[in-house]
Each structure stands twice: as C-alpha cells, then as structure tokens.
Amino acid sequence: MPKMKTHKGAAKRFSVTGTGKVKRAKAYKSHILTKMSPKRKRNLRRNTTVGTNGEAKVLKRLIQA
C-alpha cells in the first residue's frame, strides 16, 4: 500500500503543537473590519485550538504525512 499523502490545504491552515493539540487561526478577519471594535479584531489575531477531539484526530491524520 502506498504512503499517505499530506493534505496540503489542511497543512496550510492547521499545525500540531508540541503537546499534540491542533492549532488554527480564527475566522472573520479578512474584510468588512470597519464595523468591528478594536478589541474584537485584536482577539481575532490570536491562534486557538480545534475544539473537539474527533475533529483534531481527523486533522492530525490529514496533516501528518
């Protein structure tokens, strides 16, 4: 059986931390930012982790070649 290939779309969006959690960027930071408060935009800059363990497991399989 051939090797699993990395899902390049997922690899560009997600990464795995040292403790094994899946890291992602927050949404709603691309356009129409004038109506958002500076506090909200500032909080959207931070990265966060993927919420559910099931999704994290699938994403790890996609991005680990």
Predicted model as a PDB file, atoms N, CA, C, CB and O in Angstrom, pLDDT in the B-factor column:
MODEL        1                                                                  
ATOM      1  N   MET A   1       0.841  -1.181   0.000  1.00 86.00           N  
ATOM      2  CA  MET A   1       0.000   0.000   0.000  1.00 86.00           C  
ATOM      3  C   MET A   1       0.891   1.250   0.000  1.00 86.00           C  
ATOM      4  CB  MET A   1      -0.960  -0.005   1.226  1.00 86.00           C  
ATOM      5  O   MET A   1       1.893   1.296   0.714  1.00 86.00           O  
ATOM      6  N   PRO A   2       0.524   2.276  -0.809  1.00 91.00           N  
ATOM      7  CA  PRO A   2       1.374   3.466  -0.871  1.00 91.00           C  
ATOM      8  C   PRO A   2       1.273   4.307   0.404  1.00 91.00           C  
ATOM      9  CB  PRO A   2       0.998   4.315  -2.083  1.00 91.00           C  
ATOM     10  O   PRO A   2       0.367   4.133   1.220  1.00 91.00           O  
ATOM     11  N   LYS A   3       2.231   5.222   0.546  1.00 89.00           N  
ATOM     12  CA  LYS A   3       2.236   6.110   1.705  1.00 89.00           C  
ATOM     13  C   LYS A   3       1.054   7.066   1.648  1.00 89.00           C  
ATOM     14  CB  LYS A   3       3.553   6.895   1.778  1.00 89.00           C  
ATOM     15  O   LYS A   3       0.536   7.373   0.575  1.00 89.00           O  
ATOM     16  N   MET A   4       0.631   7.536   2.835  1.00 89.00           N  
ATOM     17  CA  MET A   4      -0.395   8.570   2.912  1.00 89.00           C  
ATOM     18  C   MET A   4       0.229   9.893   2.484  1.00 89.00           C  
ATOM     19  CB  MET A   4      -0.997   8.671   4.356  1.00 89.00           C  
ATOM     20  O   MET A   4       1.361  10.198   2.859  1.00 89.00           O  
ATOM     21  N   LYS A   5      -0.505  10.680   1.698  1.00 93.00           N  
ATOM     22  CA  LYS A   5      -0.017  11.993   1.308  1.00 93.00           C  
ATOM     23  C   LYS A   5      -0.591  13.053   2.234  1.00 93.00           C  
ATOM     24  CB  LYS A   5      -0.379  12.298  -0.155  1.00 93.00           C  
ATOM     25  O   LYS A   5      -1.713  12.928   2.725  1.00 93.00           O  
ATOM     26  N   THR A   6       0.192  14.096   2.465  1.00 95.00           N  
ATOM     27  CA  THR A   6      -0.267  15.220   3.267  1.00 95.00           C  
ATOM     28  C   THR A   6      -1.349  15.962   2.503  1.00 95.00           C  
ATOM     29  CB  THR A   6       0.905  16.168   3.626  1.00 95.00           C  
ATOM     30  O   THR A   6      -1.207  16.208   1.305  1.00 95.00           O  
ATOM     31  N   HIS A   7      -2.433  16.322   3.188  1.00 95.00           N  
ATOM     32  CA  HIS A   7      -3.476  17.153   2.593  1.00 95.00           C  
ATOM     33  C   HIS A   7      -2.985  18.598   2.666  1.00 95.00           C  
ATOM     34  CB  HIS A   7      -4.869  16.970   3.330  1.00 95.00           C  
ATOM     35  O   HIS A   7      -3.013  19.210   3.733  1.00 95.00           O  
ATOM     36  N   LYS A   8      -2.539  19.143   1.540  1.00 95.00           N  
ATOM     37  CA  LYS A   8      -1.863  20.434   1.522  1.00 95.00           C  
ATOM     38  C   LYS A   8      -2.770  21.571   1.957  1.00 95.00           C  
ATOM     39  CB  LYS A   8      -1.328  20.715   0.146  1.00 95.00           C  
ATOM     40  O   LYS A   8      -2.300  22.523   2.581  1.00 95.00           O  
ATOM     41  N   GLY A   9      -4.065  21.498   1.643  1.00 96.00           N  
ATOM     42  CA  GLY A   9      -4.993  22.544   2.078  1.00 96.00           C  
ATOM     43  C   GLY A   9      -5.094  22.593   3.588  1.00 96.00           C  
ATOM     44  O   GLY A   9      -5.130  23.673   4.177  1.00 96.00           O  
ATOM     45  N   ALA A  10      -5.140  21.424   4.220  1.00 95.00           N  
ATOM     46  CA  ALA A  10      -5.206  21.358   5.682  1.00 95.00           C  
ATOM     47  C   ALA A  10      -3.869  21.746   6.298  1.00 95.00           C  
ATOM     48  CB  ALA A  10      -5.612  19.949   6.143  1.00 95.00           C  
ATOM     49  O   ALA A  10      -3.835  22.391   7.345  1.00 95.00           O  
ATOM     50  N   ALA A  11      -2.768  21.360   5.659  1.00 95.00           N  
ATOM     51  CA  ALA A  11      -1.442  21.650   6.202  1.00 95.00           C  
ATOM     52  C   ALA A  11      -1.164  23.150   6.247  1.00 95.00           C  
ATOM     53  CB  ALA A  11      -0.372  20.950   5.373  1.00 95.00           C  
ATOM     54  O   ALA A  11      -0.417  23.619   7.106  1.00 95.00           O  
ATOM     55  N   LYS A  12      -1.773  23.915   5.309  1.00 96.00           N  
ATOM     56  CA  LYS A  12      -1.582  25.362   5.294  1.00 96.00           C  
ATOM     57  C   LYS A  12      -2.405  26.044   6.384  1.00 96.00           C  
ATOM     58  CB  LYS A  12      -1.953  25.930   3.927  1.00 96.00           C  
ATOM     59  O   LYS A  12      -2.067  27.148   6.812  1.00 96.00           O  
ATOM     60  N   ARG A  13      -3.473  25.406   6.833  1.00 95.00           N  
ATOM     61  CA  ARG A  13      -4.391  26.030   7.790  1.00 95.00           C  
ATOM     62  C   ARG A  13      -4.200  25.579   9.230  1.00 95.00           C  
ATOM     63  CB  ARG A  13      -5.793  25.751   7.383  1.00 95.00           C  
ATOM     64  O   ARG A  13      -4.530  26.317  10.159  1.00 95.00           O  
ATOM     65  N   PHE A  14      -3.672  24.381   9.426  1.00 96.00           N  
ATOM     66  CA  PHE A  14      -3.559  23.820  10.765  1.00 96.00           C  
ATOM     67  C   PHE A  14      -2.127  23.372  11.030  1.00 96.00           C  
ATOM     68  CB  PHE A  14      -4.531  22.644  10.944  1.00 96.00           C  
ATOM     69  O   PHE A  14      -1.386  23.050  10.101  1.00 96.00           O  
ATOM     70  N   SER A  15      -1.743  23.354  12.313  1.00 95.00           N  
ATOM     71  CA  SER A  15      -0.458  22.790  12.704  1.00 95.00           C  
ATOM     72  C   SER A  15      -0.623  22.136  14.062  1.00 95.00           C  
ATOM     73  CB  SER A  15       0.659  23.878  12.737  1.00 95.00           C  
ATOM     74  O   SER A  15      -1.553  22.447  14.805  1.00 95.00           O  
ATOM     75  N   VAL A  16       0.289  21.224  14.379  1.00 94.00           N  
ATOM     76  CA  VAL A  16       0.217  20.490  15.628  1.00 94.00           C  
ATOM     77  C   VAL A  16       1.213  21.103  16.610  1.00 94.00           C  
ATOM     78  CB  VAL A  16       0.504  18.977  15.406  1.00 94.00           C  
ATOM     79  O   VAL A  16       2.365  21.354  16.258  1.00 94.00           O  
ATOM     80  N   THR A  17       0.765  21.343  17.842  1.00 94.00           N  
ATOM     81  CA  THR A  17       1.624  21.908  18.871  1.00 94.00           C  
ATOM     82  C   THR A  17       2.507  20.815  19.463  1.00 94.00           C  
ATOM     83  CB  THR A  17       0.783  22.588  19.975  1.00 94.00           C  
ATOM     84  O   THR A  17       2.375  19.641  19.115  1.00 94.00           O  
ATOM     85  N   GLY A  18       3.390  21.201  20.342  1.00 94.00           N  
ATOM     86  CA  GLY A  18       4.284  20.245  20.978  1.00 94.00           C  
ATOM     87  C   GLY A  18       3.561  19.235  21.844  1.00 94.00           C  
ATOM     88  O   GLY A  18       4.012  18.099  21.991  1.00 94.00           O  
ATOM     89  N   THR A  19       2.434  19.646  22.421  1.00 94.00           N  
ATOM     90  CA  THR A  19       1.666  18.733  23.276  1.00 94.00           C  
ATOM     91  C   THR A  19       0.661  17.907  22.496  1.00 94.00           C  
ATOM     92  CB  THR A  19       0.947  19.512  24.349  1.00 94.00           C  
ATOM     93  O   THR A  19      -0.059  17.097  23.080  1.00 94.00           O  
ATOM     94  N   GLY A  20       0.601  18.102  21.160  1.00 92.00           N  
ATOM     95  CA  GLY A  20      -0.263  17.283  20.323  1.00 92.00           C  
ATOM     96  C   GLY A  20      -1.618  17.883  20.006  1.00 92.00           C  
ATOM     97  O   GLY A  20      -2.449  17.225  19.379  1.00 92.00           O  
ATOM     98  N   LYS A  21      -1.863  19.126  20.428  1.00 94.00           N  
ATOM     99  CA  LYS A  21      -3.123  19.787  20.096  1.00 94.00           C  
ATOM    100  C   LYS A  21      -3.028  20.366  18.689  1.00 94.00           C  
ATOM    101  CB  LYS A  21      -3.460  20.902  21.129  1.00 94.00           C  
ATOM    102  O   LYS A  21      -1.931  20.637  18.200  1.00 94.00           O  
ATOM    103  N   VAL A  22      -4.174  20.555  18.037  1.00 95.00           N  
ATOM    104  CA  VAL A  22      -4.195  21.108  16.686  1.00 95.00           C  
ATOM    105  C   VAL A  22      -4.494  22.600  16.788  1.00 95.00           C  
ATOM    106  CB  VAL A  22      -5.252  20.380  15.785  1.00 95.00           C  
ATOM    107  O   VAL A  22      -5.498  23.006  17.373  1.00 95.00           O  
ATOM    108  N   LYS A  23      -3.609  23.407  16.213  1.00 96.00           N  
ATOM    109  CA  LYS A  23      -3.696  24.858  16.279  1.00 96.00           C  
ATOM    110  C   LYS A  23      -4.323  25.381  14.996  1.00 96.00           C  
ATOM    111  CB  LYS A  23      -2.300  25.489  16.507  1.00 96.00           C  
ATOM    112  O   LYS A  23      -4.055  24.870  13.908  1.00 96.00           O  
ATOM    113  N   ARG A  24      -5.171  26.417  15.133  1.00 96.00           N  
ATOM    114  CA  ARG A  24      -5.807  27.022  13.970  1.00 96.00           C  
ATOM    115  C   ARG A  24      -5.930  28.521  14.180  1.00 96.00           C  
ATOM    116  CB  ARG A  24      -7.193  26.394  13.707  1.00 96.00           C  
ATOM    117  O   ARG A  24      -5.852  29.011  15.306  1.00 96.00           O  
ATOM    118  N   ALA A  25      -6.126  29.248  13.078  1.00 96.00           N  
ATOM    119  CA  ALA A  25      -6.369  30.686  13.148  1.00 96.00           C  
ATOM    120  C   ALA A  25      -7.867  30.927  13.269  1.00 96.00           C  
ATOM    121  CB  ALA A  25      -5.789  31.418  11.902  1.00 96.00           C  
ATOM    122  O   ALA A  25      -8.671  30.076  12.889  1.00 96.00           O  
ATOM    123  N   LYS A  26      -8.237  32.078  13.796  1.00 95.00           N  
ATOM    124  CA  LYS A  26      -9.652  32.399  13.949  1.00 95.00           C  
ATOM    125  C   LYS A  26     -10.216  32.960  12.649  1.00 95.00           C  
ATOM    126  CB  LYS A  26      -9.858  33.401  15.097  1.00 95.00           C  
ATOM    127  O   LYS A  26      -9.482  33.511  11.828  1.00 95.00           O  
ATOM    128  N   ALA A  27     -11.520  32.816  12.472  1.00 95.00           N  
ATOM    129  CA  ALA A  27     -12.214  33.282  11.271  1.00 95.00           C  
ATOM    130  C   ALA A  27     -12.650  34.737  11.438  1.00 95.00           C  
ATOM    131  CB  ALA A  27     -13.438  32.386  10.968  1.00 95.00           C  
ATOM    132  O   ALA A  27     -12.471  35.331  12.502  1.00 95.00           O  
ATOM    133  N   TYR A  28     -13.226  35.304  10.371  1.00 95.00           N  
ATOM    134  CA  TYR A  28     -13.819  36.659  10.355  1.00 95.00           C  
ATOM    135  C   TYR A  28     -12.771  37.757  10.482  1.00 95.00           C  
ATOM    136  CB  TYR A  28     -14.834  36.800  11.484  1.00 95.00           C  
ATOM    137  O   TYR A  28     -13.012  38.770  11.138  1.00 95.00           O  
ATOM    138  N   LYS A  29     -11.608  37.563   9.861  1.00 94.00           N  
ATOM    139  CA  LYS A  29     -10.558  38.572   9.945  1.00 94.00           C  
ATOM    140  C   LYS A  29     -10.112  39.024   8.559  1.00 94.00           C  
ATOM    141  CB  LYS A  29      -9.364  38.031  10.729  1.00 94.00           C  
ATOM    142  O   LYS A  29      -9.014  39.561   8.414  1.00 94.00           O  
ATOM    143  N   SER A  30     -10.940  38.819   7.539  1.00 93.00           N  
ATOM    144  CA  SER A  30     -10.482  39.116   6.182  1.00 93.00           C  
ATOM    145  C   SER A  30     -10.980  40.450   5.642  1.00 93.00           C  
ATOM    146  CB  SER A  30     -10.913  38.025   5.261  1.00 93.00           C  
ATOM    147  O   SER A  30     -10.184  41.213   5.096  1.00 93.00           O  
ATOM    148  N   HIS A  31     -12.250  40.755   5.773  1.00 94.00           N  
ATOM    149  CA  HIS A  31     -12.752  42.023   5.243  1.00 94.00           C  
ATOM    150  C   HIS A  31     -13.984  42.450   6.033  1.00 94.00           C  
ATOM    151  CB  HIS A  31     -13.086  41.901   3.730  1.00 94.00           C  
ATOM    152  O   HIS A  31     -14.475  41.709   6.884  1.00 94.00           O  
ATOM    153  N   ILE A  32     -14.482  43.665   5.739  1.00 93.00           N  
ATOM    154  CA  ILE A  32     -15.567  44.332   6.487  1.00 93.00           C  
ATOM    155  C   ILE A  32     -15.168  44.432   7.959  1.00 93.00           C  
ATOM    156  CB  ILE A  32     -16.929  43.552   6.333  1.00 93.00           C  
ATOM    157  O   ILE A  32     -15.894  43.988   8.848  1.00 93.00           O  
ATOM    158  N   LEU A  33     -14.006  45.022   8.194  1.00 95.00           N  
ATOM    159  CA  LEU A  33     -13.493  45.136   9.551  1.00 95.00           C  
ATOM    160  C   LEU A  33     -13.833  46.486  10.185  1.00 95.00           C  
ATOM    161  CB  LEU A  33     -11.994  44.929   9.553  1.00 95.00           C  
ATOM    162  O   LEU A  33     -13.565  46.694  11.368  1.00 95.00           O  
ATOM    163  N   THR A  34     -14.419  47.404   9.413  1.00 96.00           N  
ATOM    164  CA  THR A  34     -14.681  48.745   9.940  1.00 96.00           C  
ATOM    165  C   THR A  34     -15.743  48.724  11.024  1.00 96.00           C  
ATOM    166  CB  THR A  34     -15.109  49.679   8.821  1.00 96.00           C  
ATOM    167  O   THR A  34     -15.697  49.549  11.936  1.00 96.00           O  
ATOM    168  N   LYS A  35     -16.683  47.820  10.953  1.00 96.00           N  
ATOM    169  CA  LYS A  35     -17.749  47.779  11.961  1.00 96.00           C  
ATOM    170  C   LYS A  35     -17.343  47.034  13.226  1.00 96.00           C  
ATOM    171  CB  LYS A  35     -18.982  47.133  11.377  1.00 96.00           C  
ATOM    172  O   LYS A  35     -18.068  47.071  14.219  1.00 96.00           O  
ATOM    173  N   MET A  36     -16.197  46.358  13.208  1.00 96.00           N  
ATOM    174  CA  MET A  36     -15.748  45.617  14.393  1.00 96.00           C  
ATOM    175  C   MET A  36     -14.988  46.533  15.339  1.00 96.00           C  
ATOM    176  CB  MET A  36     -14.864  44.423  13.987  1.00 96.00           C  
ATOM    177  O   MET A  36     -14.284  47.447  14.911  1.00 96.00           O  
ATOM    178  N   SER A  37     -15.138  46.276  16.610  1.00 97.00           N  
ATOM    179  CA  SER A  37     -14.401  47.044  17.603  1.00 97.00           C  
ATOM    180  C   SER A  37     -12.935  46.627  17.566  1.00 97.00           C  
ATOM    181  CB  SER A  37     -15.000  46.841  19.022  1.00 97.00           C  
ATOM    182  O   SER A  37     -12.618  45.504  17.174  1.00 97.00           O  
ATOM    183  N   PRO A  38     -12.040  47.526  17.974  1.00 97.00           N  
ATOM    184  CA  PRO A  38     -10.613  47.169  18.000  1.00 97.00           C  
ATOM    185  C   PRO A  38     -10.326  45.976  18.905  1.00 97.00           C  
ATOM    186  CB  PRO A  38      -9.788  48.361  18.459  1.00 97.00           C  
ATOM    187  O   PRO A  38      -9.443  45.169  18.612  1.00 97.00           O  
ATOM    188  N   LYS A  39     -11.064  45.863  19.996  1.00 97.00           N  
ATOM    189  CA  LYS A  39     -10.863  44.740  20.910  1.00 97.00           C  
ATOM    190  C   LYS A  39     -11.166  43.418  20.217  1.00 97.00           C  
ATOM    191  CB  LYS A  39     -11.742  44.897  22.157  1.00 97.00           C  
ATOM    192  O   LYS A  39     -10.429  42.444  20.371  1.00 97.00           O  
ATOM    193  N   ARG A  40     -12.249  43.390  19.458  1.00 97.00           N  
ATOM    194  CA  ARG A  40     -12.631  42.154  18.772  1.00 97.00           C  
ATOM    195  C   ARG A  40     -11.596  41.775  17.714  1.00 97.00           C  
ATOM    196  CB  ARG A  40     -14.019  42.305  18.126  1.00 97.00           C  
ATOM    197  O   ARG A  40     -11.215  40.611  17.595  1.00 97.00           O  
ATOM    198  N   LYS A  41     -11.148  42.770  16.949  1.00 96.00           N  
ATOM    199  CA  LYS A  41     -10.133  42.499  15.924  1.00 96.00           C  
ATOM    200  C   LYS A  41      -8.826  42.020  16.547  1.00 96.00           C  
ATOM    201  CB  LYS A  41      -9.878  43.753  15.082  1.00 96.00           C  
ATOM    202  O   LYS A  41      -8.159  41.140  16.002  1.00 96.00           O  
ATOM    203  N   ARG A  42      -8.465  42.594  17.682  1.00 97.00           N  
ATOM    204  CA  ARG A  42      -7.255  42.194  18.384  1.00 97.00           C  
ATOM    205  C   ARG A  42      -7.349  40.749  18.863  1.00 97.00           C  
ATOM    206  CB  ARG A  42      -6.995  43.125  19.565  1.00 97.00           C  
ATOM    207  O   ARG A  42      -6.375  40.001  18.780  1.00 97.00           O  
ATOM    208  N   ASN A  43      -8.514  40.357  19.363  1.00 97.00           N  
ATOM    209  CA  ASN A  43      -8.701  38.989  19.827  1.00 97.00           C  
ATOM    210  C   ASN A  43      -8.730  37.989  18.676  1.00 97.00           C  
ATOM    211  CB  ASN A  43      -9.979  38.885  20.628  1.00 97.00           C  
ATOM    212  O   ASN A  43      -8.390  36.821  18.862  1.00 97.00           O  
ATOM    213  N   LEU A  44      -9.134  38.436  17.490  1.00 96.00           N  
ATOM    214  CA  LEU A  44      -9.146  37.544  16.332  1.00 96.00           C  
ATOM    215  C   LEU A  44      -7.742  37.242  15.822  1.00 96.00           C  
ATOM    216  CB  LEU A  44      -9.973  38.152  15.219  1.00 96.00           C  
ATOM    217  O   LEU A  44      -7.545  36.273  15.088  1.00 96.00           O  
ATOM    218  N   ARG A  45      -6.769  38.058  16.201  1.00 95.00           N  
ATOM    219  CA  ARG A  45      -5.392  37.809  15.765  1.00 95.00           C  
ATOM    220  C   ARG A  45      -4.802  36.566  16.400  1.00 95.00           C  
ATOM    221  CB  ARG A  45      -4.522  38.999  16.086  1.00 95.00           C  
ATOM    222  O   ARG A  45      -3.952  35.906  15.803  1.00 95.00           O  
ATOM    223  N   ARG A  46      -5.244  36.243  17.598  1.00 95.00           N  
ATOM    224  CA  ARG A  46      -4.660  35.116  18.326  1.00 95.00           C  
ATOM    225  C   ARG A  46      -5.048  33.783  17.703  1.00 95.00           C  
ATOM    226  CB  ARG A  46      -5.094  35.149  19.785  1.00 95.00           C  
ATOM    227  O   ARG A  46      -6.119  33.646  17.112  1.00 95.00           O  
ATOM    228  N   ASN A  47      -4.170  32.814  17.841  1.00 95.00           N  
ATOM    229  CA  ASN A  47      -4.490  31.460  17.421  1.00 95.00           C  
ATOM    230  C   ASN A  47      -5.246  30.752  18.526  1.00 95.00           C  
ATOM    231  CB  ASN A  47      -3.219  30.683  17.050  1.00 95.00           C  
ATOM    232  O   ASN A  47      -5.206  31.164  19.685  1.00 95.00           O  
ATOM    233  N   THR A  48      -5.933  29.690  18.161  1.00 95.00           N  
ATOM    234  CA  THR A  48      -6.661  28.890  19.132  1.00 95.00           C  
ATOM    235  C   THR A  48      -6.525  27.428  18.745  1.00 95.00           C  
ATOM    236  CB  THR A  48      -8.155  29.312  19.208  1.00 95.00           C  
ATOM    237  O   THR A  48      -5.908  27.114  17.727  1.00 95.00           O  
ATOM    238  N   THR A  49      -7.088  26.531  19.539  1.00 95.00           N  
ATOM    239  CA  THR A  49      -7.002  25.109  19.233  1.00 95.00           C  
ATOM    240  C   THR A  49      -8.326  24.616  18.691  1.00 95.00           C  
ATOM    241  CB  THR A  49      -6.597  24.305  20.475  1.00 95.00           C  
ATOM    242  O   THR A  49      -9.364  25.243  18.904  1.00 95.00           O  
ATOM    243  N   VAL A  50      -8.293  23.504  17.996  1.00 94.00           N  
ATOM    244  CA  VAL A  50      -9.504  22.880  17.475  1.00 94.00           C  
ATOM    245  C   VAL A  50     -10.278  22.315  18.648  1.00 94.00           C  
ATOM    246  CB  VAL A  50      -9.176  21.768  16.427  1.00 94.00           C  
ATOM    247  O   VAL A  50      -9.704  21.663  19.520  1.00 94.00           O  
ATOM    248  N   GLY A  51     -11.601  22.567  18.675  1.00 87.00           N  
ATOM    249  CA  GLY A  51     -12.405  22.261  19.838  1.00 87.00           C  
ATOM    250  C   GLY A  51     -12.553  20.796  20.172  1.00 87.00           C  
ATOM    251  O   GLY A  51     -12.193  20.379  21.273  1.00 87.00           O  
ATOM    252  N   THR A  52     -13.077  19.999  19.247  1.00 87.00           N  
ATOM    253  CA  THR A  52     -13.417  18.621  19.603  1.00 87.00           C  
ATOM    254  C   THR A  52     -12.271  17.668  19.299  1.00 87.00           C  
ATOM    255  CB  THR A  52     -14.670  18.176  18.861  1.00 87.00           C  
ATOM    256  O   THR A  52     -11.494  17.885  18.370  1.00 87.00           O  
ATOM    257  N   ASN A  53     -12.180  16.623  20.085  1.00 90.00           N  
ATOM    258  CA  ASN A  53     -11.115  15.635  19.898  1.00 90.00           C  
ATOM    259  C   ASN A  53     -11.286  14.860  18.604  1.00 90.00           C  
ATOM    260  CB  ASN A  53     -11.077  14.671  21.071  1.00 90.00           C  
ATOM    261  O   ASN A  53     -10.299  14.468  17.982  1.00 90.00           O  
ATOM    262  N   GLY A  54     -12.534  14.631  18.188  1.00 92.00           N  
ATOM    263  CA  GLY A  54     -12.787  13.897  16.956  1.00 92.00           C  
ATOM    264  C   GLY A  54     -12.256  14.630  15.746  1.00 92.00           C  
ATOM    265  O   GLY A  54     -11.605  14.035  14.887  1.00 92.00           O  
ATOM    266  N   GLU A  55     -12.532  15.933  15.673  1.00 94.00           N  
ATOM    267  CA  GLU A  55     -12.031  16.731  14.557  1.00 94.00           C  
ATOM    268  C   GLU A  55     -10.512  16.811  14.583  1.00 94.00           C  
ATOM    269  CB  GLU A  55     -12.633  18.136  14.592  1.00 94.00           C  
ATOM    270  O   GLU A  55      -9.864  16.756  13.538  1.00 94.00           O  
ATOM    271  N   ALA A  56      -9.947  16.940  15.772  1.00 94.00           N  
ATOM    272  CA  ALA A  56      -8.494  17.020  15.898  1.00 94.00           C  
ATOM    273  C   ALA A  56      -7.843  15.743  15.394  1.00 94.00           C  
ATOM    274  CB  ALA A  56      -8.090  17.282  17.354  1.00 94.00           C  
ATOM    275  O   ALA A  56      -6.796  15.786  14.748  1.00 94.00           O  
ATOM    276  N   LYS A  57      -8.457  14.617  15.686  1.00 94.00           N  
ATOM    277  CA  LYS A  57      -7.911  13.322  15.249  1.00 94.00           C  
ATOM    278  C   LYS A  57      -7.889  13.236  13.730  1.00 94.00           C  
ATOM    279  CB  LYS A  57      -8.738  12.155  15.833  1.00 94.00           C  
ATOM    280  O   LYS A  57      -6.903  12.788  13.143  1.00 94.00           O  
ATOM    281  N   VAL A  58      -8.975  13.665  13.093  1.00 95.00           N  
ATOM    282  CA  VAL A  58      -9.055  13.646  11.626  1.00 95.00           C  
ATOM    283  C   VAL A  58      -8.024  14.601  11.034  1.00 95.00           C  
ATOM    284  CB  VAL A  58     -10.480  14.030  11.145  1.00 95.00           C  
ATOM    285  O   VAL A  58      -7.339  14.249  10.073  1.00 95.00           O  
ATOM    286  N   LEU A  59      -7.903  15.811  11.598  1.00 95.00           N  
ATOM    287  CA  LEU A  59      -6.952  16.784  11.085  1.00 95.00           C  
ATOM    288  C   LEU A  59      -5.517  16.309  11.231  1.00 95.00           C  
ATOM    289  CB  LEU A  59      -7.128  18.104  11.791  1.00 95.00           C  
ATOM    290  O   LEU A  59      -4.701  16.541  10.339  1.00 95.00           O  
ATOM    291  N   LYS A  60      -5.194  15.652  12.329  1.00 95.00           N  
ATOM    292  CA  LYS A  60      -3.843  15.125  12.510  1.00 95.00           C  
ATOM    293  C   LYS A  60      -3.513  14.108  11.430  1.00 95.00           C  
ATOM    294  CB  LYS A  60      -3.693  14.490  13.896  1.00 95.00           C  
ATOM    295  O   LYS A  60      -2.392  14.070  10.922  1.00 95.00           O  
ATOM    296  N   ARG A  61      -4.491  13.288  11.083  1.00 94.00           N  
ATOM    297  CA  ARG A  61      -4.273  12.298  10.042  1.00 94.00           C  
ATOM    298  C   ARG A  61      -4.042  12.966   8.698  1.00 94.00           C  
ATOM    299  CB  ARG A  61      -5.455  11.342   9.959  1.00 94.00           C  
ATOM    300  O   ARG A  61      -3.253  12.476   7.891  1.00 94.00           O  
ATOM    301  N   LEU A  62      -4.723  14.086   8.445  1.00 94.00           N  
ATOM    302  CA  LEU A  62      -4.569  14.790   7.174  1.00 94.00           C  
ATOM    303  C   LEU A  62      -3.215  15.469   7.047  1.00 94.00           C  
ATOM    304  CB  LEU A  62      -5.665  15.814   7.015  1.00 94.00           C  
ATOM    305  O   LEU A  62      -2.614  15.468   5.972  1.00 94.00           O  
ATOM    306  N   ILE A  63      -2.729  16.053   8.148  1.00 93.00           N  
ATOM    307  CA  ILE A  63      -1.517  16.871   8.021  1.00 93.00           C  
ATOM    308  C   ILE A  63      -0.240  16.122   8.361  1.00 93.00           C  
ATOM    309  CB  ILE A  63      -1.626  18.074   8.902  1.00 93.00           C  
ATOM    310  O   ILE A  63       0.845  16.606   8.039  1.00 93.00           O  
ATOM    311  N   GLN A  64      -0.326  14.971   8.994  1.00 85.00           N  
ATOM    312  CA  GLN A  64       0.866  14.173   9.273  1.00 85.00           C  
ATOM    313  C   GLN A  64       1.123  13.250   8.086  1.00 85.00           C  
ATOM    314  CB  GLN A  64       0.702  13.351  10.596  1.00 85.00           C  
ATOM    315  O   GLN A  64       0.374  12.299   7.865  1.00 85.00           O  
ATOM    316  N   ALA A  65       2.158  13.521   7.336  1.00 61.00           N  
ATOM    317  CA  ALA A  65       2.428  12.731   6.138  1.00 61.00           C  
ATOM    318  C   ALA A  65       2.861  11.319   6.486  1.00 61.00           C  
ATOM    319  CB  ALA A  65       3.493  13.402   5.292  1.00 61.00           C  
ATOM    320  O   ALA A  65       3.128  10.517   5.591  1.00 61.00           O  
TER     321      ALA A  65                                                      
ENDMDL                                                                          
END                                                                             
